[in-house]
Amino acid sequence: MLLESGKIYQRKYFADSYMLPTLQIKGSARVYVSNQSEKPESISEMIEETDFEDDTINTVIAMTRWIAVTYDSGNEVYEMGLVQTPYRNN
């Protein structure tokens, strides 16, 4: 699934999938994560992950509940099936 820049996505519940999220970054992007129980109000409340390589497939090592990416026009970030949309409010 193509992730929209600036949108916060909820990861599927750990019990639903023990796999770690995988991101395919085409170009360059910044990746943010959070393990808060409630959805962060903005990306500024999240932690930037810095060990992601551009133009490759990366695994999010941290156990995280929320994922967001930011990127400029011409770049893309795909997630391999472990985030859900729309947001599930539990």
C-alpha positions in Angstrom: 0.0 0.0 0.0 1.3 3.4 -0.9 1.6 5.5 2.3 0.6 9.2 2.0 3.1 11.7 3.1 2.2 13.2 6.5 -0.6 10.7 7.4 -0.3 8.6 10.6 -1.1 4.9 10.1 -2.0 2.4 12.7 0.0 -0.9 12.6 -2.1 -4.1 12.8 -2.3 -5.4 16.3 0.6 -7.5 17.4 -1.6 -10.5 18.0 -2.8 -10.2 14.4 0.7 -10.3 13.0 4.1 -10.9 14.6 5.9 -9.7 11.5 7.7 -6.4 11.5 6.5 -3.7 9.2 8.5 -3.4 5.9 8.8 -0.2 3.9 9.9 0.1 0.3 11.3 3.6 -0.1 11.6 4.9 -3.7 13.6 8.1 -3.5 14.0 9.5 -0.1 11.7 9.8 2.9 11.7 10.3 6.6 10.1 7.6 8.8 8.4 8.3 12.1 7.2 5.7 14.7 5.3 5.7 18.0 4.3 3.1 20.5 1.7 5.3 22.3 -1.6 3.6 23.0 -3.5 6.6 21.6 -3.0 7.9 18.1 -0.5 10.8 18.2 -2.0 14.2 17.4 0.8 15.0 15.0 4.1 13.7 13.6 5.9 16.0 16.0 4.9 13.7 18.8 6.6 10.7 17.1 10.2 9.5 17.0 12.1 9.7 13.8 13.8 6.5 12.7 17.1 7.3 11.0 18.5 3.9 9.7 16.4 3.7 6.6 18.1 3.6 3.2 16.6 5.2 0.1 15.8 3.2 -3.0 15.6 -0.1 -1.1 13.4 -2.2 1.2 13.7 -1.6 4.9 12.4 -3.3 8.0 11.0 -1.3 11.0 12.8 -3.0 13.9 11.0 -1.3 16.7 7.7 -2.7 18.0 5.5 0.2 17.0 1.8 1.0 16.9 1.9 4.0 14.6 3.9 4.7 11.5 4.1 7.9 9.4 6.3 9.0 6.6 7.1 12.3 5.0 8.5 12.8 1.5 8.6 15.3 -1.3 6.9 15.0 -4.7 8.5 12.4 -6.9 9.3 10.0 -4.0 7.1 7.1 -2.8 6.9 4.8 0.2 5.1 1.5 0.2 4.3 -0.6 3.2 4.0 -4.4 2.8 0.6 -5.1 4.4 1.0 -4.5 8.1 -0.6 -1.1 8.5 -4.3 -0.6 8.3 -6.6 2.0 6.9 -8.9 3.4 7.9 -7.7 3.9 11.5 -9.2 1.3 13.9 -10.1 3.2 17.1 -9.9 0.7 20.0 
